[in-house]
């Protein structure tokens, strides 16, 4: 079983809900990937503002 995945986190803007922001991370190890790896996983993060440092309220 492949254990190598690239995660795409999808955030909406607190100011403009039509704007979307993305970040990525990797799970697993290249040593344990299959021939089709890395696989993609899309994760929607509702109600989370990626601009915490700007003190923007969602």
FENWOFEN-V905365 format. One line per field, one symbol per residue. phi: phi as a letter, one per 30 degrees, with the letter a starting at -180 (. if undefined). psi: psi as a letter, one per 40 degrees, with the letter a starting at -180 (. if undefined). burial: 1 if it has 9 or more other C-alpha atoms within 8 Angstrom, else 0. A space follows every 50 residues. Layout:
BEGIN
phi=???
psi=???
burial=???
END
This chain:
BEGIN
phi=.dbbbcccccccdddbdddbbbbbaccjbddcccdcdddcbcbdcdiccd cedchddd
psi=hhfhhhhhhhiiiddgeehiiiiiihiaiddfiadeiiihhhhhgiehhe fdeefhh.
burial=00111111111111000001000000100001110011000000100010 00000100
END
